[in-house]
């Protein structure tokens, strides 16, 4: 398998027949992308934002949140079922994704999806939330250990492979306290928050160095730049859950760091709008949702009117973004682009 981050194969090796010959499958399921689970994160973030929107006076927020909660849960279960069949029938294809320098990191979106669903079902359905949180937390620990081990014990990854998606399997641990603390798992939540926070510091340095000193990201990876927004926003929400004494110096630093990164990304909006649609486009959604939730929470803590305006604007932008991504994903699925072989490598970009 090539380690060129811009290179993909036209078909997927899925095993051997009785004569030992390689079998190449060309079916919808074998090409089912693990990074499609990022759509669950996007819808879960949108749902959480609408469930919190009542705090800034948005009418009908609870009803919209309730509908989105059911839809997000069904979406997650459907994707899990599909990927389970892919694992059972085309395991070599799954293994190939795990060995890919980009797709590897999206396996963590599966347990993250469960953790986010736990937040959606709290506090009304404590038993369901507890099960989802425990399942997601165990999956997150396994995913983090497997991914970091893969990074440390291999020779195929190069500096040019690094991109913001590498945050997902390690920094995703910071999501665990948001539901973990209300469920009573405070010390365990501190463990995962500490892991995610320290690795964010490490990975942020590595990713920024890669972005500055190496060739620009391939077009299909450009949306992952929005993942830079998620760690400070999620870190703000998690630390506020862990420290119940309101705002602290660090929570303020995290919120305003996220706000600056949001402005930085917004200043490049036209660049992102010119990109064609890739399934990696779902990387836009959850980080924007995390910043929206952080802004709403910050407003409730400070009662600063500017934050209420910001929250409403972010909620509107997030809702529009998820709607556009949903339409484009459905069109790609119907057109055969979503579940087909990946396109030929694009030429390397020049600065």
C-alpha positions as CSV (number, residue, x, y, z in Angstrom):
1,X,0.0,0.0,0.0
2,X,1.4,3.4,-0.9
3,X,2.2,5.8,1.8
4,X,1.7,8.9,-0.4
5,X,-1.1,10.8,1.4
6,X,-2.5,12.0,-2.0
7,X,-2.5,8.6,-3.5
8,X,-5.4,6.1,-3.4
9,X,-6.1,2.8,-5.1
10,X,-8.8,2.2,-7.7
11,X,-9.9,-1.0,-6.1
12,X,-9.6,-2.7,-2.8
13,X,-7.9,-6.0,-2.0
14,X,-10.4,-8.1,-0.1
15,X,-8.8,-11.5,0.3
16,X,-7.7,-14.6,-1.6
17,X,-9.7,-17.4,-3.2
18,X,-9.0,-21.1,-2.7
19,X,-6.2,-21.0,-5.2
20,X,-4.4,-18.2,-3.4
21,X,-5.2,-15.6,-6.1
22,X,-6.0,-12.0,-5.0
23,X,-9.6,-11.0,-5.1
24,X,-10.5,-7.4,-5.9
25,X,-14.1,-6.5,-4.9
26,X,-16.1,-3.7,-6.5
27,X,-19.2,-3.3,-4.4
28,X,-20.8,-0.6,-2.4
29,X,-20.0,-2.2,0.9
30,X,-16.3,-2.8,0.3
31,X,-15.9,0.9,-0.4
32,X,-18.0,2.1,2.6
33,X,-15.7,4.8,4.1
34,X,-15.0,4.8,7.8
35,X,-14.8,8.6,7.7
36,X,-18.5,8.7,7.0
37,X,-18.9,8.3,10.8
38,X,-17.8,12.0,11.0
39,X,-21.4,12.7,9.8
40,X,-22.7,11.3,13.1
41,X,-20.4,13.8,14.9
42,X,-21.8,16.6,12.8
43,X,-25.4,15.7,13.4
44,X,-24.7,15.1,17.1
45,X,-23.1,18.4,17.4
46,X,-26.0,20.1,15.6
47,X,-28.4,18.3,17.9
48,X,-26.6,19.4,21.1
49,X,-26.5,23.0,19.8
50,X,-30.2,23.0,19.2
51,X,-30.9,21.4,22.6
52,X,-28.9,24.2,24.2
53,X,-30.3,27.0,22.0
54,X,-33.2,27.6,24.4
55,X,-30.7,29.2,26.7
56,X,-30.3,32.0,24.2
57,X,-34.0,32.4,23.6
58,X,-34.3,30.5,20.3
59,X,-38.0,29.5,19.9
60,X,-38.8,25.8,19.2
61,X,-35.3,24.7,20.1
62,X,-36.4,21.8,22.3
63,X,-38.7,20.3,19.7
64,X,-36.0,20.5,16.9
65,X,-33.4,19.0,19.3
66,X,-35.7,16.1,20.1
67,X,-36.3,15.3,16.4
68,X,-32.6,15.6,15.6
69,X,-31.7,13.3,18.5
70,X,-33.8,10.5,17.1
71,X,-32.4,11.0,13.6
72,X,-28.8,11.1,14.8
73,X,-29.3,7.9,16.8
74,X,-30.8,6.1,13.8
75,X,-28.0,7.3,11.6
76,X,-25.3,6.1,14.0
77,X,-26.9,2.6,14.4
78,X,-27.3,2.4,10.6
79,X,-23.7,3.2,10.0
80,X,-22.5,0.8,12.7
81,X,-24.5,-2.0,11.1
82,X,-23.1,-1.3,7.7
83,X,-19.6,-1.1,8.9
84,X,-20.0,-4.3,10.9
85,X,-21.1,-6.1,7.7
86,X,-18.1,-4.6,5.9
87,X,-15.8,-5.9,8.7
88,X,-17.3,-9.4,8.6
89,X,-17.3,-9.7,4.8
90,X,-14.3,-7.6,3.7
91,X,-12.0,-7.5,6.6
92,X,-8.8,-6.9,4.5
93,X,-10.5,-3.7,3.2
94,X,-11.0,-2.6,6.8
95,X,-7.4,-3.5,7.6
96,X,-6.3,-1.4,4.7
97,X,-8.2,1.6,6.1
98,X,-6.5,1.1,9.5
99,X,-3.1,1.1,7.8
100,X,-3.9,4.3,5.8
101,X,-2.2,7.4,7.3
102,X,-5.4,9.4,7.1
103,X,-8.3,6.9,7.4
104,X,-6.7,5.3,10.4
105,X,-7.6,8.4,12.5
106,X,-11.3,8.2,11.6
107,X,-11.8,4.9,13.4
108,X,-12.0,6.9,16.6
109,X,-15.2,8.7,15.2
110,X,-17.1,5.5,16.0
111,X,-16.6,5.5,19.8
112,X,-16.8,9.3,19.7
113,X,-20.3,8.9,18.1
114,X,-21.4,6.8,21.0
115,X,-20.0,9.3,23.6
116,X,-21.9,12.2,21.8
117,X,-25.1,10.1,21.8
118,X,-24.7,9.7,25.6
119,X,-24.8,13.5,25.9
120,X,-27.9,13.6,23.7
121,X,-29.8,11.2,25.9
122,X,-28.9,12.8,29.2
123,X,-30.5,13.4,31.5
124,X,-33.9,12.0,30.5
125,X,-32.7,8.5,29.8
126,X,-29.9,7.9,32.3
127,X,-29.6,4.1,31.6
128,X,-29.2,4.5,27.8
129,X,-26.7,7.4,28.3
130,X,-24.7,5.4,30.8
131,X,-24.4,2.4,28.4
132,X,-23.5,4.6,25.4
133,X,-20.9,6.5,27.5
134,X,-19.3,3.3,28.8
135,X,-19.2,1.7,25.4
136,X,-17.8,4.8,23.8
137,X,-15.2,5.4,26.5
138,X,-13.9,1.8,26.3
139,X,-13.8,2.1,22.5
140,X,-12.0,5.4,22.8
141,X,-9.3,4.0,25.0
142,X,-8.8,1.0,22.7
143,X,-8.8,3.3,19.7
144,X,-6.3,5.7,21.3
145,X,-3.9,3.0,22.3
146,X,-4.1,1.3,18.9
147,X,-3.6,4.5,17.0
148,X,-0.7,5.8,19.1
149,X,1.0,2.3,18.9
150,X,0.5,2.4,15.2
151,X,2.3,5.8,15.1
152,X,5.2,4.7,17.2
153,X,5.8,1.2,15.8
154,X,5.9,1.6,12.0
155,X,8.1,2.9,9.2
156,X,5.5,3.8,6.6
157,X,4.4,7.3,7.9
158,X,6.2,10.4,6.7
159,X,6.0,14.0,8.0
160,X,3.9,14.9,4.9
161,X,1.2,12.4,6.0
162,X,0.4,14.5,9.1
163,X,-2.9,16.5,8.9
164,X,-5.4,17.8,11.5
165,X,-7.3,14.4,11.3
166,X,-4.5,13.1,13.5
167,X,-6.1,15.0,16.4
168,X,-9.2,12.8,16.4
169,X,-8.1,9.6,18.1
170,X,-6.2,11.4,20.9
171,X,-7.9,14.7,21.4
172,X,-11.3,13.0,21.2
173,X,-10.7,11.9,24.8
174,X,-11.5,15.4,25.9
175,X,-15.2,14.8,25.0
176,X,-15.5,12.1,27.7
177,X,-16.0,14.4,30.7
178,X,-18.9,16.3,29.2
179,X,-21.2,13.3,29.8
180,X,-18.9,11.5,32.3
181,X,-19.1,14.1,35.0
182,X,-22.9,14.2,35.1
183,X,-22.9,10.4,35.2
184,X,-20.6,10.5,38.3
185,X,-17.3,9.4,36.8
186,X,-15.3,12.4,37.8
187,X,-11.8,10.9,38.3
188,X,-12.1,8.8,35.2
189,X,-13.1,11.9,33.3
190,X,-10.0,13.7,34.5
191,X,-7.9,10.8,33.2
192,X,-9.3,11.1,29.7
193,X,-9.3,14.9,29.7
194,X,-5.6,15.0,30.8
195,X,-4.7,12.5,28.0
196,X,-6.5,14.5,25.4
197,X,-5.2,17.9,26.6
198,X,-1.6,16.9,26.7
199,X,-1.7,15.1,23.3
200,X,-3.4,18.2,21.9
201,X,-0.4,20.3,22.9
202,X,1.9,17.7,21.2
203,X,-0.1,17.2,18.1
204,X,-0.8,20.9,17.6
205,X,3.0,21.5,17.4
206,X,3.4,18.7,14.9
207,X,0.5,19.6,12.7
208,X,1.4,23.4,12.5
209,X,5.0,22.5,11.7
210,X,3.7,20.2,8.9
211,X,1.4,22.9,7.5
212,X,4.1,25.5,7.5
213,X,7.1,23.6,6.3
214,X,5.6,21.0,3.9
215,X,3.5,21.1,0.8
216,X,-0.2,22.2,1.2
217,X,-2.7,19.6,2.0
218,X,-4.4,17.8,-0.9
219,X,-7.8,19.2,-1.7
220,X,-9.7,16.3,-0.2
221,X,-7.9,16.9,3.1
222,X,-8.4,20.7,3.2
223,X,-11.7,20.4,5.2
224,X,-9.7,18.7,8.0
225,X,-8.3,22.1,8.8
226,X,-11.5,22.8,10.7
227,X,-10.6,20.1,13.1
228,X,-8.1,22.6,14.6
229,X,-11.2,24.4,16.0
230,X,-12.5,21.4,18.0
231,X,-9.8,20.9,20.7
232,X,-10.0,24.3,22.4
233,X,-13.8,24.4,22.1
234,X,-14.3,20.9,23.4
235,X,-11.6,21.5,26.1
236,X,-13.6,24.5,27.3
237,X,-16.8,22.5,27.6
238,X,-15.0,19.6,29.3
239,X,-13.0,21.7,31.8
240,X,-16.1,23.6,32.7
241,X,-17.8,20.3,33.5
242,X,-14.9,19.2,35.6
243,X,-14.4,22.5,37.4
244,X,-17.9,23.5,38.7
245,X,-16.8,26.8,40.1
246,X,-17.6,28.8,36.9
247,X,-15.0,30.4,34.7
248,X,-11.3,30.0,35.4
249,X,-8.3,31.4,33.6
250,X,-7.7,28.3,31.6
251,X,-11.4,27.9,30.5
252,X,-11.3,31.5,29.3
253,X,-8.0,30.9,27.4
254,X,-9.5,27.8,25.8
255,X,-12.7,29.6,24.7
256,X,-10.9,32.6,23.2
257,X,-8.3,30.4,21.5
258,X,-11.2,28.5,19.8
259,X,-12.7,31.8,18.8
260,X,-9.5,33.0,17.2
261,X,-9.1,29.8,15.3
262,X,-12.7,30.2,14.1
263,X,-11.9,33.7,12.9
264,X,-8.8,32.4,11.1
265,X,-10.8,29.7,9.3
266,X,-13.6,32.2,8.5
267,X,-11.0,34.5,6.8
268,X,-10.3,31.6,4.4
269,X,-14.0,30.8,3.7
270,X,-13.8,31.5,0.0
271,X,-10.9,29.0,-0.3
272,X,-13.0,26.3,1.3
273,X,-16.1,27.1,-0.7
274,X,-14.2,26.5,-3.9
275,X,-13.4,23.0,-3.0
276,X,-15.4,20.1,-4.5
277,X,-17.3,17.9,-2.2
278,X,-15.5,15.0,-0.4
279,X,-16.8,12.9,2.4
280,X,-14.0,14.6,4.4
281,X,-16.2,17.7,4.2
282,X,-18.0,16.4,7.3
283,X,-14.9,17.6,9.2
284,X,-16.4,21.1,8.9
285,X,-19.5,20.3,11.0
286,X,-18.5,19.1,14.5
287,X,-15.9,21.7,15.1
288,X,-18.4,24.5,14.2
289,X,-20.9,22.8,16.5
290,X,-18.3,22.6,19.4
291,X,-17.7,26.4,19.0
292,X,-21.4,27.0,18.9
293,X,-21.9,25.1,22.2
294,X,-19.0,26.8,23.8
295,X,-20.4,30.2,22.8
296,X,-23.8,29.4,24.3
297,X,-22.1,28.1,27.5
298,X,-19.9,31.2,27.7
299,X,-23.0,33.4,27.3
300,X,-24.8,31.7,30.2
301,X,-21.7,32.3,32.4
302,X,-21.1,35.9,31.4
303,X,-24.5,37.2,30.2
304,X,-22.5,39.2,27.6
305,X,-24.9,40.2,24.9
306,X,-22.3,39.9,22.1
307,X,-21.9,36.2,22.9
308,X,-25.7,35.7,22.5
309,X,-25.5,37.2,19.0
310,X,-22.5,35.1,18.2
311,X,-24.3,32.0,19.4
312,X,-27.3,32.6,17.2
313,X,-25.1,33.4,14.2
314,X,-23.1,30.2,14.7
315,X,-26.2,28.1,15.2
316,X,-27.7,29.4,11.9
317,X,-24.4,28.8,10.1
318,X,-24.1,25.3,11.6
319,X,-27.6,24.4,10.6
320,X,-27.0,25.6,7.0
321,X,-23.7,23.8,6.8
322,X,-25.1,20.4,7.9
323,X,-28.0,20.8,5.5
324,X,-25.6,21.4,2.6
325,X,-23.4,18.5,3.6
326,X,-26.4,16.2,3.9
327,X,-27.6,17.1,0.4
328,X,-24.2,16.8,-1.1
329,X,-23.6,13.4,0.6
330,X,-27.0,12.1,-0.7
331,X,-26.1,13.3,-4.2
332,X,-22.7,11.6,-4.0
333,X,-24.3,8.4,-2.8
334,X,-26.9,8.4,-5.6
335,X,-24.3,9.3,-8.1
336,X,-22.0,6.4,-7.1
337,X,-19.2,8.7,-5.9
338,X,-19.6,8.0,-2.2
339,X,-19.3,4.2,-2.2
340,X,-17.0,3.7,-5.2
341,X,-13.3,3.4,-5.7
342,X,-11.4,6.5,-4.8
343,X,-10.3,8.8,-7.6
344,X,-6.9,8.8,-9.1
345,X,-4.2,10.8,-7.2
346,X,-4.4,14.6,-7.7
347,X,-1.2,16.4,-8.6
348,X,0.9,17.7,-5.7
349,X,0.0,21.2,-4.8
350,X,2.6,24.0,-5.0
351,X,2.8,26.9,-2.6
